């Protein structure tokens, strides 16, 4: 996979999905369709869906649920009329018994009638607001994927689902970190305010330069690493729970919806 980020100003969520569906975009989606809500994906068999829905309810910071489907239905009309969850994400991950066995660009060959799709809010959605407030998004500046880390913060369990929270990290100077808290607090459905600032070792991160997902970015001496709960958390949980079969997005490669970020903000 190519982790270089490319921005397309002026495109809509539908434009982005059509470009992805047609094979014209296989890059991280940070910066795509500015102003439109992006989402993480978890697809599970119906037998696990109720427990996972409750897991999301119990863990709204890492798993803010935006929409879920009926079993076997690849549509999510509340997120986009023409949306096809099988084709509209640049890269998907196929998991069997807790092991990621394959990355694919569409799901048509593996789709099943018992699969339920869950779309969770993504921190890429509040990045526009951070930029509008004069804050640099380091992974966009570097043209790379956002760094993400497994932590020692345990999620609240539901049925078989349990495991550690994953966080995404963006560095800011102290004044910028304060502003970032103020801005992102307005977006609770896409992770909201940070869960930790500074001292990554206090949440179980041993090396800030070695993310578990995504790419490392420089953190300068006068900056603090700021950590937000991340929708990659279900992938950490899947590795812990080891369900027989499930599907997720590849970290950083999101679903772009027709919802506007401004619709999610608390004014």
C-alpha positions as CSV (number, residue, x, y, z in Angstrom):
1,X,0.0,0.0,0.0
2,X,1.1,3.6,-0.6
3,X,0.8,5.7,2.5
4,X,1.2,9.1,0.7
5,X,-1.7,11.4,1.3
6,X,-3.2,13.4,-1.6
7,X,-5.8,16.2,-1.0
8,X,-8.6,17.0,-3.4
9,X,-10.2,20.3,-2.6
10,X,-13.8,20.9,-3.6
11,X,-14.8,17.2,-4.0
12,X,-17.8,15.8,-2.2
13,X,-18.1,12.6,-0.2
14,X,-19.8,11.0,-3.2
15,X,-17.0,12.2,-5.5
16,X,-14.5,10.5,-3.2
17,X,-16.4,7.2,-3.0
18,X,-16.8,7.0,-6.8
19,X,-13.1,7.7,-7.3
20,X,-12.2,4.9,-4.8
21,X,-14.8,2.6,-6.3
22,X,-13.3,3.1,-9.7
23,X,-9.8,2.3,-8.5
24,X,-8.6,5.9,-8.8
25,X,-7.6,6.3,-5.2
26,X,-5.6,3.8,-3.1
27,X,-4.1,6.2,-0.6
28,X,-5.0,7.2,3.0
29,X,-8.1,9.3,3.0
30,X,-7.0,12.1,5.4
31,X,-7.6,15.4,3.4
32,X,-10.1,13.8,1.0
33,X,-13.4,15.6,0.5
34,X,-12.7,18.3,3.0
35,X,-15.7,19.0,5.3
36,X,-17.2,15.5,4.9
37,X,-17.4,12.9,7.7
38,X,-15.1,9.9,7.4
39,X,-15.7,6.6,9.2
40,X,-13.9,3.5,10.4
41,X,-15.4,0.1,9.5
42,X,-16.0,-3.1,11.3
43,X,-18.0,-5.9,9.7
44,X,-19.0,-8.9,11.8
45,X,-21.3,-12.0,11.5
46,X,-24.9,-11.4,12.8
47,X,-24.2,-13.7,15.8
48,X,-21.7,-11.2,17.2
49,X,-23.5,-8.0,16.1
50,X,-25.5,-7.3,19.3
51,X,-22.5,-7.7,21.6
52,X,-20.4,-5.4,19.3
53,X,-23.2,-2.8,19.2
54,X,-23.2,-2.8,23.0
55,X,-19.4,-2.6,23.0
56,X,-19.7,0.6,21.0
57,X,-22.3,2.0,23.4
58,X,-20.0,1.2,26.4
59,X,-16.9,2.7,24.7
60,X,-18.1,5.9,22.9
61,X,-14.7,7.5,22.8
62,X,-12.9,4.9,20.6
63,X,-16.1,3.5,19.0
64,X,-18.6,6.3,18.3
65,X,-21.2,4.5,16.2
66,X,-22.4,6.5,13.2
67,X,-24.4,3.8,11.4
68,X,-25.0,0.1,11.2
69,X,-26.6,-2.1,8.5
70,X,-29.1,-4.9,8.4
71,X,-27.6,-8.3,8.0
72,X,-26.3,-8.9,4.5
73,X,-27.1,-5.4,3.4
74,X,-24.1,-3.6,1.8
75,X,-26.0,-0.2,1.9
76,X,-25.9,2.5,4.6
77,X,-28.3,5.1,3.3
78,X,-28.0,7.4,6.3
79,X,-24.3,7.9,5.3
80,X,-24.8,8.1,1.5
81,X,-27.5,7.1,-1.0
82,X,-25.2,5.4,-3.4
83,X,-22.8,4.0,-0.8
84,X,-21.6,0.4,-1.3
85,X,-19.7,-0.8,1.7
86,X,-18.1,-3.5,-0.4
87,X,-16.3,-1.2,-2.8
88,X,-16.0,2.3,-1.3
89,X,-13.0,2.0,0.9
90,X,-9.4,2.0,-0.6
91,X,-8.3,-1.0,1.4
92,X,-10.0,-3.6,3.5
93,X,-8.6,-6.1,5.9
94,X,-9.9,-9.7,6.1
95,X,-9.5,-11.4,9.5
96,X,-9.9,-15.1,10.4
97,X,-9.6,-16.2,14.0
98,X,-8.0,-12.9,15.0
99,X,-5.3,-13.0,12.3
100,X,-5.3,-10.5,9.4
101,X,-5.0,-12.8,6.4
102,X,-5.4,-10.5,3.5
103,X,-5.8,-6.9,2.4
104,X,-8.2,-6.3,-0.6
105,X,-9.7,-3.4,-2.5
106,X,-13.3,-4.8,-2.6
107,X,-15.4,-7.3,-0.7
108,X,-17.7,-8.7,-3.4
109,X,-15.9,-12.1,-3.4
110,X,-16.1,-12.5,0.4
111,X,-19.5,-11.0,1.1
112,X,-22.0,-13.0,3.1
113,X,-25.7,-12.7,3.9
114,X,-25.1,-12.7,7.6
115,X,-22.6,-9.8,7.7
116,X,-23.5,-6.6,9.6
117,X,-21.5,-3.4,8.9
118,X,-20.7,-0.9,11.6
119,X,-19.3,2.5,10.8
120,X,-17.6,4.4,13.6
121,X,-16.6,8.1,13.7
122,X,-13.0,9.0,12.6
123,X,-10.7,11.7,13.8
124,X,-9.9,12.7,10.2
125,X,-13.3,14.4,10.4
126,X,-12.2,17.0,13.0
127,X,-8.9,17.7,11.2
128,X,-10.5,20.3,9.0
129,X,-11.6,22.2,12.1
130,X,-8.0,22.0,13.5
131,X,-6.6,23.4,10.3
132,X,-9.2,26.2,10.3
133,X,-7.9,27.2,13.7
134,X,-4.4,27.5,12.4
135,X,-3.1,24.2,13.7
136,X,-0.7,22.1,11.6
137,X,-1.6,18.4,11.1
138,X,1.8,16.9,11.1
139,X,1.0,13.7,9.1
140,X,-0.6,15.8,6.4
141,X,2.5,18.0,6.3
142,X,4.7,14.9,6.0
143,X,2.4,13.3,3.4
144,X,2.0,10.2,5.5
145,X,-0.6,8.2,7.5
146,X,-1.5,9.3,11.0
147,X,0.5,7.4,13.7
148,X,-1.7,5.1,15.8
149,X,-0.7,3.1,19.0
150,X,-2.1,0.3,21.1
151,X,-2.3,1.5,24.7
152,X,-2.6,0.1,28.2
153,X,-6.1,1.6,28.5
154,X,-8.6,-1.2,28.7
155,X,-12.0,-0.9,27.0
156,X,-15.2,-1.8,28.8
157,X,-16.1,-5.4,27.9
158,X,-19.3,-6.6,26.1
159,X,-19.9,-10.3,25.6
160,X,-16.7,-11.6,24.0
161,X,-15.4,-8.2,23.1
162,X,-12.6,-6.8,25.2
163,X,-9.1,-5.4,24.7
164,X,-7.0,-2.3,24.7
165,X,-7.8,1.1,23.3
166,X,-6.0,2.4,20.2
167,X,-5.1,6.1,20.0
168,X,-4.0,8.4,17.2
169,X,-1.4,11.0,17.8
170,X,-0.8,14.6,16.6
171,X,1.9,16.8,18.1
172,X,1.4,20.4,19.0
173,X,3.1,23.1,21.0
174,X,1.4,23.6,24.4
175,X,-0.8,26.5,23.3
176,X,-1.8,24.5,20.2
177,X,-2.6,21.5,22.3
178,X,-5.0,23.6,24.4
179,X,-6.6,24.9,21.3
180,X,-6.9,21.4,19.9
181,X,-8.7,20.3,23.0
182,X,-11.2,23.2,22.7
183,X,-11.8,22.4,19.0
184,X,-12.2,18.7,19.2
185,X,-14.5,18.7,22.3
186,X,-17.1,20.0,19.9
187,X,-17.0,16.7,17.9
188,X,-18.0,13.9,20.3
189,X,-19.3,11.6,17.5
190,X,-15.8,11.5,15.9
191,X,-13.8,10.8,19.2
192,X,-14.1,14.3,20.8
193,X,-11.5,15.6,23.1
194,X,-8.1,13.8,23.6
195,X,-7.8,11.0,26.1
196,X,-4.1,11.8,27.0
197,X,-1.5,14.5,26.5
198,X,2.3,14.1,26.8
199,X,4.2,11.2,28.6
200,X,3.2,8.4,26.2
201,X,4.7,5.9,28.6
202,X,1.8,6.5,31.1
203,X,-0.6,4.9,28.6
204,X,1.7,2.0,27.7
205,X,3.4,3.5,24.6
206,X,7.1,2.5,24.7
207,X,8.4,4.4,21.7
208,X,6.6,7.4,20.1
209,X,8.6,6.8,16.9
210,X,7.3,3.2,16.4
211,X,3.5,3.4,16.0
212,X,1.6,0.1,15.8
213,X,-0.4,1.4,12.8
214,X,0.3,4.2,10.3
215,X,3.6,6.1,10.0
216,X,5.8,7.9,12.5
217,X,5.9,11.7,12.5
218,X,8.5,14.0,14.1
219,X,7.6,15.4,17.6
220,X,9.8,18.4,18.2
221,X,11.4,19.3,21.5
222,X,8.9,22.1,22.2
223,X,5.9,20.0,21.3
224,X,3.6,17.6,23.2
225,X,2.1,14.4,21.7
226,X,-1.7,14.6,21.9
227,X,-3.6,11.4,21.8
228,X,-7.2,10.8,20.7
229,X,-9.2,7.6,21.0
230,X,-9.1,5.9,17.7
231,X,-11.6,3.8,15.6
232,X,-8.8,1.3,14.9
233,X,-9.6,0.0,18.4
234,X,-11.9,-2.8,17.0
235,X,-8.9,-4.2,15.1
236,X,-7.0,-4.5,18.4
237,X,-10.0,-6.1,20.0
238,X,-10.4,-8.5,17.0
239,X,-6.8,-9.6,17.6
240,X,-7.7,-10.3,21.2
241,X,-11.2,-11.9,20.8
242,X,-10.3,-13.9,17.6
243,X,-13.7,-14.2,16.0
244,X,-14.0,-16.8,13.2
245,X,-14.4,-14.1,10.5
246,X,-14.6,-10.3,10.3
247,X,-13.7,-7.4,8.0
248,X,-12.2,-4.0,8.9
249,X,-10.8,-1.0,6.9
250,X,-7.0,-0.8,6.7
251,X,-5.9,1.8,9.2
252,X,-6.0,5.3,7.6
253,X,-8.1,4.2,4.6
254,X,-11.6,5.3,5.6
255,X,-15.1,5.5,4.3
256,X,-16.0,9.0,3.2
257,X,-19.7,9.7,3.8
258,X,-22.2,12.4,2.6
259,X,-22.5,13.8,6.1
260,X,-20.9,17.2,6.8
261,X,-18.6,17.6,9.7
262,X,-20.6,20.7,10.6
263,X,-23.6,18.5,11.1
264,X,-21.8,16.7,13.9
265,X,-20.3,19.7,15.7
266,X,-21.7,21.0,19.0
267,X,-21.9,24.7,18.6
